[in-house]
Amino acid sequence: SQAGRSGGWAQRPISRLPSPTVTLGVVITHDLTHLHHLEAESIHIFREVAAEFENPVLLFSGGKDSIVMLRLAEKAFWPARLPFPVMHVDTGHNFDEVYEFRDELVERIGCRLVVAFVQDSIDAGRVREETGPLASRNRLQTVTLLDAIEEHGFDAVFGGGRRDEEKARAKERVFSMRDDFGQWDPKNQRPELWSLYNGRHRKGEHVRAFPISNWTELDIWQYIEAENIPIPSIYFAHEREVFERDGMLLAVTPYVTVQEHEEPVFKRVRYRTVGDASCTGAVESNADTLDKIIAEVAATRITERGATRADDRTSEAAMEDRKREGYF
């Protein structure tokens, strides 16, 4: 599973294994690294979904996790093209760097991109846009996502959730069933003993599949470095105009309202996660290389969502409440 697409992704393997040892004519191979094991598990999940479901789709935000998932999906089906499209649920308030990277990457690897616009849901009266200085479109994505799943008839949706990100995500199985309303019941989940996944579902239901569920943020960055995977520039330290709100540094953009007591300043920051600019915070950092990012992530004790996502701070169970409604 170490092949890469020529002219696009780098083709370097995730690590160089030592040469096998020959003893008395018997070849003794060395153990694989933990990244090899994680990669193999993820590829198995991609292939399992492709075998069990008729119309899967991969959610793609342009962030580091979905970028790694796209690389893993390419490896799972190489040399064929991806047997499913990628879909971006677009709030219209994302960072410019991420939009540019998304379009460039999709064109380079030749996959089909489906974009579901939150603005279309607003225009159709399906959701009501929030108002006021703390308004955000992030929560509105749920309706847009569920409408897109129904419109295109997707029966399996690959998501980039990881168990280390947030406690609600830690509860979720690799195959996570959604009812015909798109809702998740954390008390009614299927066992996955011996990595056996049950994708049986009725018409109107669908499954959310999480190929990188067992990865950590550090694993993601180590894999990106080892595979030499391109990522948006927003992940590296850079100068940006920000202001502090609720202990987070939000970027000054057309999508946020800076209040009178909030003073914009220029700081050297980077993003640990990307999403809607109205609720995604930056962190002060001088990590402008992958090596520095890996060292920084290895030393931190706060998850990226806990440190930089305002939408997870509305209540103790904010993420679980949204996931029950059909959120990513």
C-alpha positions in Angstrom: 0.0 0.0 0.0 2.9 2.3 -0.6 2.1 3.3 -4.2 1.4 7.0 -5.0 -0.1 8.6 -8.1 2.6 9.8 -10.4 2.8 13.5 -11.0 0.7 14.3 -7.9 1.4 12.8 -4.5 4.9 12.0 -3.4 5.8 8.3 -3.8 8.0 7.9 -0.7 6.9 5.1 1.7 5.9 6.1 5.2 9.2 4.9 6.5 12.3 2.9 5.5 12.2 -0.5 7.1 15.5 -2.2 8.0 16.7 -4.9 5.7 15.5 -8.4 6.6 17.9 -10.6 8.6 18.8 -14.0 7.2 19.6 -16.7 9.8 20.2 -20.3 8.8 18.4 -19.8 5.5 15.3 -18.4 7.2 14.3 -14.8 6.4 13.3 -12.9 9.6 11.4 -9.7 8.8 11.1 -6.8 11.2 7.9 -5.4 12.7 6.1 -2.6 10.9 5.9 0.8 12.4 2.7 2.0 14.1 2.0 4.2 11.0 2.1 1.1 8.8 -0.5 -0.6 11.1 -2.7 2.5 11.1 -2.5 2.9 7.3 -3.4 -0.8 6.8 -6.4 -0.5 9.1 -7.7 2.6 7.3 -7.2 1.0 3.8 -9.1 -2.0 5.0 -12.0 0.2 6.1 -12.1 2.0 2.7 -12.2 -1.3 0.9 -14.8 -2.7 3.2 -17.1 0.2 2.6 -16.6 0.1 -1.2 -17.5 -3.6 -1.1 -20.6 -3.3 1.1 -22.2 -0.1 -0.1 -23.5 1.0 -3.5 -22.9 4.8 -3.3 -20.3 6.1 -0.8 -18.9 9.6 -0.6 -15.8 11.0 1.1 -16.3 14.3 3.1 -13.5 16.7 2.3 -13.0 20.0 4.0 -9.4 20.7 2.8 -8.1 20.2 6.3 -5.3 17.9 7.3 -7.5 14.9 8.3 -9.5 14.9 5.1 -6.2 15.3 3.1 -4.8 12.2 4.8 -8.0 10.3 4.2 -7.8 11.2 0.5 -4.3 9.9 0.3 -5.3 6.6 2.1 -8.3 6.2 -0.3 -5.9 6.6 -3.3 -3.7 3.9 -1.9 -6.7 1.6 -1.2 -7.8 1.6 -4.9 -4.6 2.3 -6.8 -4.0 2.1 -9.8 -7.8 2.7 -10.4 -9.3 6.1 -9.7 -11.4 6.7 -6.6 -14.7 4.7 -6.9 -16.6 7.5 -5.2 -16.7 11.3 -5.2 -15.5 13.7 -2.5 -18.0 16.2 -1.0 -17.3 19.6 0.7 -20.1 21.1 2.8 -19.3 24.7 2.3 -20.4 27.4 4.7 -19.1 30.1 2.3 -17.1 31.4 5.3 -14.0 29.2 5.0 -10.4 30.5 4.7 -9.3 31.5 1.2 -6.1 29.3 1.5 -8.3 26.2 2.0 -10.6 26.9 -1.0 -7.5 27.3 -3.2 -5.9 24.1 -1.9 -9.1 22.1 -2.3 -9.6 23.1 -5.9 -5.9 22.5 -6.8 -5.8 19.0 -5.1 -9.1 17.8 -6.6 -7.9 18.8 -10.1 -4.5 17.2 -9.6 -5.8 13.8 -8.6 -8.7 13.8 -10.9 -11.6 12.9 -8.5 -15.1 14.2 -8.7 -16.0 17.1 -6.3 -19.5 17.6 -5.0 -20.0 20.9 -3.2 -23.1 21.4 -0.9 -23.6 25.1 -0.1 -25.0 26.3 3.2 -26.0 29.5 1.3 -28.4 27.3 -0.8 -30.0 26.0 2.3 -30.5 29.6 3.6 -31.9 30.8 0.3 -34.4 27.9 0.2 -35.6 28.6 3.8 -34.3 25.3 5.1 -32.2 27.0 7.8 -32.2 30.5 9.2 -28.9 32.4 9.3 -27.8 33.5 12.8 -27.4 37.2 13.5 -25.4 39.2 15.9 -21.7 39.5 16.7 -21.3 35.8 17.6 -23.2 34.5 14.6 -21.7 31.5 12.8 -22.8 29.2 10.0 -21.1 26.2 11.4 -24.2 24.6 13.0 -26.2 25.2 9.8 -24.0 22.6 8.0 -26.1 19.7 9.4 -29.1 20.4 7.3 -27.0 21.0 4.2 -25.2 17.7 4.7 -28.3 15.7 5.2 -30.0 17.3 2.2 -27.0 16.5 0.0 -26.9 12.9 1.2 -30.6 12.5 0.3 -30.3 14.3 -3.0 -27.4 12.2 -4.2 -28.5 8.9 -2.6 -25.3 8.4 -0.6 -25.6 5.3 1.6 -22.1 5.6 3.2 -20.2 8.8 4.1 -16.5 8.7 5.0 -15.7 11.2 7.8 -12.4 12.3 9.2 -13.4 12.1 12.9 -10.7 10.8 15.3 -11.4 9.5 18.8 -8.7 11.7 20.4 -10.4 14.9 19.3 -13.4 15.0 21.5 -15.3 12.8 23.9 -18.4 12.4 21.8 -16.2 11.2 18.9 -14.5 8.8 21.2 -17.9 7.1 21.7 -18.5 6.5 18.1 -17.8 3.2 16.2 -15.9 2.9 12.9 -19.2 2.1 11.2 -21.7 4.6 12.8 -25.3 4.0 11.8 -27.6 7.0 11.0 -31.4 6.5 10.9 -33.6 7.8 8.0 -33.6 11.2 9.7 -29.8 11.3 9.7 -29.7 11.0 13.5 -27.2 9.2 15.6 -28.1 7.2 18.8 -24.9 6.7 20.9 -26.8 4.1 23.0 -27.6 1.9 20.0 -24.3 1.0 18.3 -23.2 -2.2 16.8 -20.3 -4.2 18.2 -17.1 -4.3 16.1 -15.2 -7.3 17.5 -12.2 -8.5 15.6 -12.6 -5.5 13.2 -15.7 -7.0 11.7 -18.0 -4.2 10.4 -21.8 -4.6 9.9 -23.0 -2.2 7.3 -26.5 -3.6 7.0 -29.1 -0.8 6.6 -32.6 -0.1 5.5 -33.6 2.2 2.6 -33.2 5.8 3.8 -30.6 5.0 6.4 -26.8 5.5 5.9 -23.5 4.8 7.6 -20.8 7.2 8.6 -17.5 5.4 8.3 -14.4 6.7 10.1 -11.2 5.3 8.6 -8.8 7.3 10.8 -10.8 6.9 14.0 -7.8 5.3 15.8 -5.3 7.9 14.7 -4.1 10.8 16.9 -3.3 14.3 15.8 0.4 13.4 16.2 -0.1 10.4 14.0 -1.6 12.6 11.3 1.3 15.0 11.3 3.9 12.2 11.3 2.2 10.6 8.4 2.1 13.9 6.5 5.8 14.3 7.0 6.7 10.8 6.1 4.5 10.8 3.0 5.5 14.4 2.0 1.8 15.3 1.6 1.1 18.9 0.6 -1.1 20.8 3.0 -2.6 24.4 3.1 -0.2 27.1 4.1 -2.6 28.1 6.9 -1.2 25.2 9.0 2.3 26.8 9.2 3.2 29.8 11.3 2.5 33.1 9.6 1.6 36.7 10.4 -2.1 37.3 10.6 -4.4 40.0 12.1 -6.3 38.4 14.9 -8.3 39.4 18.0 -9.0 37.5 21.3 -12.4 36.2 22.1 -13.2 33.7 24.8 -9.5 32.8 25.1 -9.2 32.1 21.4 -7.5 34.1 18.6 -10.0 34.6 15.8 -8.8 36.0 12.4 -10.1 39.4 11.3 -12.2 38.4 8.2 -15.5 39.6 6.6 -17.2 36.8 8.4 -16.8 37.9 12.0 -17.9 41.1 13.8 -15.1 42.6 15.9 -16.7 44.1 19.0 -15.7 47.4 20.5 -13.7 45.8 23.4 -11.9 43.5 21.0 -8.7 44.9 19.7 -7.2 43.5 16.5 -3.4 42.9 16.5 -0.9 41.2 14.2 0.5 38.0 15.7 2.5 35.0 14.4 0.0 32.2 14.5 -0.9 28.9 12.8 -4.1 26.8 12.7 -4.3 23.3 14.2 -7.7 22.7 12.5 -9.5 24.5 9.7 -13.2 25.1 9.4 -15.6 28.0 9.3 -13.6 31.2 9.9 -16.2 32.6 12.3 -15.5 29.9 14.9 -12.0 28.5 14.2 -9.3 29.9 16.3 -5.5 30.1 15.7 -2.7 29.5 18.2 0.4 31.5 18.6 3.3 29.6 17.1 6.7 29.8 15.4 6.3 26.3 13.9 6.9 27.0 10.2 8.1 23.5 9.3 6.6 20.0 9.7 9.4 19.0 12.2 8.5 22.0 14.4 4.8 21.3 14.2 5.3 17.6 15.2 7.4 18.8 18.2 4.8 21.3 19.2 1.9 18.8 18.9 3.9 16.2 20.9 4.3 18.6 23.8 0.7 19.9 24.0 -1.9 18.4 26.3 -4.9 20.2 24.7 -6.7 18.7 21.7 -7.0 20.9 18.6 -10.8 21.2 18.9 -10.7 22.0 22.6 -8.2 24.7 22.0 -9.5 26.3 18.8 -13.1 25.6 18.1 -15.7 27.9 19.6 -18.6 25.8 18.5 -17.5 23.0 20.9 -17.6 25.4 23.9 -21.3 26.2 23.8 -22.0 23.4 26.3 -20.4 20.4 27.9 -22.2 18.1 25.4 -22.1 20.5 22.4 -20.5 18.0 19.9 -22.7 15.1 21.0 -25.9 17.2 20.6 -24.9 18.1 17.1 -23.9 14.6 16.2 -27.3 13.3 17.4 -28.9 15.7 14.9 -26.7 14.5 12.0 -23.5 16.6 12.2 -20.2 15.2 10.9 
